[in-house]
Every structure is written in structure tokens, then in C-alpha cells.
């Protein structure tokens, strides 16, 4: 998965906010509260992973509206461009 500059900045900001949650979870684990510690570490991992594995509402709307447009008006990068294939020998 290639990230653009805005996606990279968003990921960095998410990690900045997830790190203290994970750190507190590790502290709770070491303090003898395993349920709280594991739950907080899970929340920190979810903060970073969920945005990359689920589509955001903007992408869903773009795909929905793109599906309603005629094929000649679509500019969908997910569909492969027609490539001239070399003739078979």
C-alpha cells in the first residue's frame, strides 16, 4: 500500500496519539493489571490499524458516485488501463 503525503502525516499523528495509550497499557501490565493493560494496548493498535483496513466515508462516496457515472466519464484508477497486447506468434 502506497501512502501519499497526507496519509503519511495522518499516520504519524495517529501514532503520536496512540503511543501514550500503549505506554500506559504497558505500565498497567507491569503493575499487575493484565486486563486493563491488554485492553489499552489493543486500543492503541486499533487506533493505528483500523484506518488503513477500513475505507473512510469519502472513499465510499467517491466509489458510489463513480458507479453512477457513465463509463466514459469515470476516472477510476482501480480499473486497469487498456493496454495493447502484442500479437501472438
Secondary structure, DSSP 8 states (H G I E B T S, - for coil): ----HHHHHHHHHHHHHHHHHHHHHHHHHHTT-HHHHHHHHHHHHHHHHHHHHS--HHHHHHHHHHHHS-GGG---TTS----------
